[in-house]
Amino acid sequence: MKNISRRNFIKLTSASAVAVAHSLSMFELAQAAGPRLLPTGTPILVIVTLNGGNDGLNTVVPYLDPIYKSLRPQLAYKEDQVLPIGDGLGLNGSMTGFKTLWDNKQLAIVRGVGYPNPDRSHFSSMAIWQSASRTPIKTGWIGRWIETQPENPFLAISLGSTLPPLFQGAKRSGTVLPLSGLKIPTGMLATDFAKTSKKTRLDGQLSATAARSIRDLFTVADIVSPILKNPAPPAADLPTVIGGNAGGESNLSAQLDIAAKLIAAGVPTRVWSVSLGGFDTHANELSAQSLLLGTVSNSISKFMSQMRTIGRSRDVTVMVYSEFGRRVRANASDGTDHGTSGPMFIIGERVVGGFHGEQPPLNQLKDGDLAVTTDFRSVYGSVIEGVLHTPVDRVINGWNDRLPLFTA
Amino acid sequence: MFTAREYSEDVSNQDRTAIARLTHRIGFGPKPGQFRKMLKQGFKVSAKQLLNSGLPNYGDVKTAIGITDLGAQPKPNSELLEPYKVAKRAQLRNMSLWWLDQMVDQDFPFVERMTWFWHGHWATSYSKVDEPVVMFDHIARLRKHAIGDFTQMCEEMVLDGGLIYWLDGQLNTANSPNENLSRELLELFTLGVNNYSETDVKEAAKALSGLRVVKNSGLVTKEPRRSYAGTSTVLGTTGNFESVTLARHLSLTTACQSFIPERMTYRFISPASSMMSTPMKPSERVKSSTPIIKKAFGGRQILPTMEALVFSDAFQNPINSQVKSPLEWLVSVLRATRTVPSRYANPDYLLKLLDTLGQRPFFPPSVGGWPADEAWLSVASSQTLIQAAQLIVSQGDLSPLMDVAKKQRIDALADWLGVAEWSDRTKTAFDGALQDPARLAALAICSPEYLVSA
């Protein structure tokens, strides 16, 4: 595994590197508070968004509860189909990787997470989760955190093609990195783009963002491109299966592989965003959801193993959420419609493993839906303080609640 | 040979901005020479010309480009499977290029601009519908009503096979409701979030129950046996609602009279007040114009509403800049360089490009449609735009730049592309590239001034 040495990295990113990195120097990196290697010991947050509304009841399954079986007879898992974790609950049978993390006390399951007066719209609900605000606001919670930090295009990276709303800041936002990496022009055209993307005070907000997106492209590409040519760090301590290790291959695991490479190289990124879609299981839910949850569990287990290989496993915390859970009662299409609360997963060596929050009781449904027993902002609060080391109210206005999710 | 100044000297910057907005937001950007003509005619004449341009007679498009019902998918081991898949891909490609051609080729593509707007509104994706003819018909229905009567559009869309299938409407029966179609019809298509109750969703689902969709043809039938029989109460009105009567009822509510103009304002004036991709109330920056646009929608006629929007203060207010979406950017570049997509050297590249940028026609990311503004500006999109710009200008017609003297090229560039004005920063970059029209053009179409509709 090829690391960028600290010296080279600083050289690459300093204004004196004119001869070394031609186009980079054009971007006056030093002036833009140039990035430095991330010191070991700096906490890193990986946010995993499950798009579509994951059915929490078939993820952390109350398999012993007779009401569970009666309300979704065709969709209910039996005892021998789940991975029991106590309290009458079992993980979906496909989540063997998470079961190991659970047994190692590196998985916290926060139960019944949602927000008051649940909104069943994908868009409103995702907007609430990503903005961390019950009323509409334009910025995302990580976007607001970014703006508490010195400018650094590496600070928060989302893998994909468009900016997720949670990375949206008022003036500065996170960086989007496509899975295929970055290619940039060289020579005179690069010099020209350095000019057209210069800061100017006359720019409106959108023009300024457009200019910065070009500027950051050159900055990020120069650093990232050689690193992406590296192989992903091996998941050394995972059991191997035919054709590879048990982590498996998927788009999510491809996203996490890129994060792993860049973390291994010491890129100064504190927040990563990855995602997986397909959870909107209105029909034929069982096989589809189980496949997706298997992907989530395998990919994250593999990623954590990679982090152990490179000695960053104590620094990394993974947080998994979806915009809502689903209705308790199945619909006629062997699926479930949009519901309310669901479990969140927090993974890492500094995490207080085990259950947090109350399981919403099935005998106390409200309009056929699960109660919300934990506000998601309490989970964010813990993460903002425990991982991002920032006072909660600088990111979520007026919010103070936290959960004991992290060891000191 | 003309210089920019001959045409533009009496035109204020404010007029240039307004006309640039007109051509880029209500059309798909100027063809070579159009922007100067519009400057000369003035905003009012140009706006009327664009708004009243109508559609050319397309004739029988389906026959012309070979869009057919492909029948049910052959069994996995059938030797018919591969030819079926090939035909399907070809049809999707043909209809995608045909639509792009219309956007690029027409002098005044206002109706296609509106069809594109409605595609983002009734956002239905091929990714699930998976049948070219069904998606073609879906868009054809939107085109038919694109500047017409919104009530009629609603009445027809609730029986559109593609839309129903996309939102699981065929799974919604009296005995076991599936609320997907019902909820989105209320939230995203007619009323807007918070303008209905959960009970309304359930009641509307009753009215929409019992539909069958033939997947490969999009044919929709209602089966009494699976349909809810009886009255339902939606937004306080009780009746024997079925799909069409429900759609009509929803379209005539006061909530709808606000919601649709808000969506138009969001897309054509400013998404800035929105939070993410959630539909929401327009902000202070459009407040003075909002009542006028909503009033114009009183009769649910789309064209007069767009007219009110284009002539509103908010449309001209300098604060209301917006980021061009990837399709808008690409089509405007193709128009400027006279690059007709189906006749381009590698048409598939253009479709792939839109896919990479996250905005391929027929593939909205979700039923909420495409995002806006900053969501399109990223490190990832910058690299793709820069690559595409270099490639397209290397093959496109750059005569509007070639034909003028070097020192006039910066002005010519603005008029060619329909940009109100270049910043000093960008002009500095142009100064070094004046001798190289291709480099100049690539820089210009990736400049902040072109990426953002000022």
Contacts between the chains, C-beta under 8 A, distances in Angstrom:
chain1	res1	chain2	res2	distance
A	119	B	193	7.6
A	120	B	183	6.9
A	120	B	198	7.5
A	121	B	183	7.1
A	121	B	187	5.5
A	121	B	193	5.9
A	121	B	278	8.0
A	122	B	366	6.8
A	122	B	367	7.6
A	122	B	368	7.0
A	123	B	188	7.8
A	123	B	193	7.7
A	123	B	276	7.5
A	123	B	277	5.8
A	123	B	278	5.0
A	123	B	279	7.8
A	123	B	366	7.7
A	123	B	368	4.6
A	124	B	193	5.5
A	124	B	278	5.6
A	126	B	276	7.6
A	127	B	275	5.6
A	127	B	276	4.7
A	127	B	277	7.6
A	127	B	278	4.7
A	130	B	276	6.7
A	131	B	275	6.3
A	131	B	276	7.1
A	136	B	275	3.9
A	136	B	278	6.3
A	136	B	280	5.5
A	137	B	275	5.7
A	138	B	274	7.3
A	138	B	275	5.1
A	138	B	276	7.6
A	140	B	276	7.9
A	153	B	379	7.3
A	160	B	380	7.5
A	161	B	356	6.6
A	161	B	357	7.1
A	161	B	358	5.0
A	161	B	378	7.8
A	161	B	380	5.4
A	161	B	381	7.3
A	162	B	358	4.9
A	162	B	371	6.5
A	162	B	375	5.4
A	162	B	376	7.2
A	162	B	378	6.7
A	162	B	380	7.7
A	162	B	381	7.5
A	163	B	374	6.4
A	163	B	375	5.1
A	163	B	377	7.5
A	163	B	378	5.1
A	165	B	275	7.9
A	165	B	276	4.0
A	165	B	277	7.5
A	165	B	375	7.6
A	168	B	276	7.2
A	168	B	374	6.2
A	168	B	375	7.6
A	173	B	374	6.2
A	175	B	378	7.1
A	175	B	379	5.1
A	176	B	378	3.6
A	176	B	379	5.6
A	176	B	380	4.4
A	176	B	381	7.5
A	177	B	379	6.5
A	177	B	380	6.3
A	178	B	356	7.8
A	178	B	380	4.2
A	178	B	383	7.5
A	178	B	384	7.8
A	182	B	379	6.8
A	182	B	380	7.6
A	182	B	383	5.0
A	183	B	383	5.9
A	183	B	387	6.5
A	184	B	383	6.3
A	184	B	386	7.1
A	185	B	386	6.1
A	185	B	390	6.9
A	188	B	432	7.5
A	188	B	433	7.5
A	188	B	439	7.0
A	189	B	390	7.4
A	189	B	439	6.1
A	189	B	442	6.9
A	189	B	443	7.5
A	191	B	432	7.5
A	192	B	429	4.8
A	192	B	432	6.4
A	192	B	433	5.7
A	192	B	439	6.8
A	192	B	443	5.2
A	193	B	386	7.0
A	193	B	429	7.6
A	193	B	443	7.0
A	193	B	446	7.2
A	195	B	425	6.7
A	195	B	426	7.6
A	195	B	428	5.4
A	195	B	429	3.5
A	195	B	432	7.6
A	196	B	425	6.7
A	196	B	426	5.0
A	196	B	429	4.4
A	196	B	443	5.8
A	196	B	446	7.2
A	196	B	447	4.9
A	196	B	448	7.1
A	197	B	448	7.4
A	198	B	425	5.0
A	200	B	423	5.8
A	200	B	424	7.1
A	200	B	425	4.6
A	202	B	423	6.0
A	202	B	424	7.6
A	203	B	423	7.1
A	203	B	448	6.6
A	204	B	321	5.5
A	204	B	452	7.5
A	204	B	454	7.3
A	206	B	321	5.2
A	206	B	322	7.0
A	206	B	323	5.6
A	206	B	373	6.4
A	206	B	374	7.2
A	206	B	377	7.7
A	206	B	452	4.6
A	207	B	321	7.3
A	207	B	423	7.6
A	207	B	448	4.2
A	207	B	449	7.0
A	207	B	451	8.0
A	207	B	452	5.0
A	207	B	454	7.4
A	208	B	448	7.7
A	209	B	323	8.0
A	209	B	374	5.5
A	209	B	377	5.0
A	210	B	323	7.1
A	210	B	377	5.4
A	210	B	448	3.9
A	210	B	451	4.4
A	210	B	452	5.4
A	211	B	425	7.9
A	211	B	448	4.7
A	213	B	377	4.4
A	213	B	378	5.7
A	213	B	379	6.1
A	213	B	381	7.0
A	213	B	382	4.7
A	214	B	382	4.9
A	214	B	386	7.6
A	214	B	446	6.9
A	214	B	448	7.8
A	216	B	379	5.0
A	216	B	382	7.6
A	217	B	379	4.7
A	217	B	382	4.2
A	217	B	383	5.3
A	217	B	386	7.5
A	220	B	379	5.3
A	221	B	379	7.8
A	221	B	383	6.9
A	282	B	168	5.0
A	282	B	171	7.2
A	282	B	178	6.1
A	282	B	180	5.5
A	283	B	168	6.3
A	283	B	171	6.0
A	283	B	178	7.9
A	331	B	171	7.5
A	331	B	176	5.7
A	331	B	177	7.2
A	331	B	178	5.4
A	332	B	171	6.8
A	332	B	173	6.1
A	332	B	175	6.6
A	332	B	176	2.7
A	332	B	177	8.0
A	332	B	178	7.1
A	333	B	168	6.8
A	333	B	171	4.2
A	333	B	176	7.6
A	333	B	178	6.0
A	335	B	178	7.9
A	337	B	178	6.8
A	337	B	179	5.4
A	337	B	180	7.2
A	338	B	179	7.6
A	338	B	183	7.5
A	367	B	198	7.2
